[in-house]
Structures are given as C-alpha cells and as structure tokens.
Amino acid sequence: MQIHTYCRALRRRRTVLYSHVMNRQPKPSQADLRAAADRGIADVIAPRLRVLFVGINPGLYSGWSGHHFARPGNRFWPTLYAAGFTPRQLHPSEQHRLLDYGCGVTNFVNRATATAAEVSADELIAGAARLEHIVRHFQPQAVAVLGVTAYRTAFRRPKAQLGRQPDALAQAPVWLLPNPSGLNAHYTPTALAALFADFRRQLETLCASSRECCSQQTPYDSHS
C-alpha cells in the first residue's frame, strides 16, 4: 500500500511540474502561426547520442516556438516519458534536456508547414541525404525515424515496415516508428508507448552488446 501511495504521489508531482511549465508558455495567434510558415528550427543534437529521433518537418507551432513537436496534442513528449526515455514528461521548451538522456531530434525537412502533406517527395529525398550527413558527423548509436510514409519516400523503400530496418545509415542502425502526431489516428497513446518502449529495450540490448557504448550522456534508467 505504501508503494502504491508513493507512486501516485510521484505521478502527481510530475504532472504538477509539467503543468507549471506549460502554463507559463505564451500561445501564438493565428497571425503568428501564418508568419511561421517556412521557418526552420534548430536540431537538438550532440555527438554520440544513444538515439537520434527524426521527424518529417516542423509544424507551424514548432516554427513559431522554435521547439520540436510543440503543437498541443502532439504525443511525442508523453510517449517518450511513457516508454521510459525520460524520467518525466518534458515540455517542448525543455527539449535540450533530452541530451541529458542521450536523445536528440532532427527532421528530414527543416521547413515549417501546416501539415506534413505540404512537404514534397523531392524535399524528403533531399532530406535523406541531409540526414545521412548528420548521422555520419554526430555518430548516434541508433536512428529512429518517426513516420512510415516519409521514410518510404525519403529512402525509396516503398515496402518498409515498422521496426528495425535491414539497411543502416552511415553505420547506425535504423528503426522505423509511427508518427506521434495527434492526427495519426492509427495508433492510440497506449500503442505508441508500447512500440517506443519495445524500441528502447532493443536499443539497450544493442548498447549492452557493444564493446563501447556510444553515448557520452547518462541514459535514464527506467528499470523496466
């Protein structure tokens, strides 16, 4: 009983921490969002991370704020927490805390749009070349692409499925995971968390079997 009470109290504390950060953030007007179109945002990256997450492109909310997966309703941040990548749910404005846990974020296309459908196939293919350059330079332990259709187009692999891919990228193994956008109705939050958690476990096994763990950061130990 004491353990359950402690866990409930810990969850409430994490919720309060997230709500405190969220409530102090300004909200954009429609004019702000329109003005954010075509803006780029900075990658969250460092050398030799455990995993580099790859989105399709920033949305307008991200273009306005400068933070990845910033639109309310995007499930990236709660999914990372639920899957054990972070010890609590981070707010998008805390994105650089990801580096403390050996994680980074980039995009195929660094151009903000209202929807990912506005990104052309040529942009995605060019983005794959850009991504290969980033991976070769920063040498993450693994790459996780968030979006099946974008991956298939960018790498010209029309039959690619979720999970670890047969081909590495600049010697880094690649996993394909669902797009965490709230618009992706194919996956519930529970299903997303399960897929991301399975990926985390595979990543931990990969790191444990390596002679030298690539991450210079201290990974979060979820004990799961």
Secondary structure, DSSP 8 states (H G I E B T S, - for coil): -HHHHHHHHHHHHHHHHHHHHHHTS----HHHHHHTTT-----B--TT-SEEEEES--BHHHHHHS-TT-STT--HHHHHHHHTSSSS---GGGGGGGGGGTEEEEESS---BSSGGGS-HHHHHHHHHHHHHHHHHH--SEEEEE-HHHHHHHTT-TT--SEE-SS-BTTB-EEEE----TT-TTS-HHHHHHHHHHHHHHHHHHHHHSSS----S-------
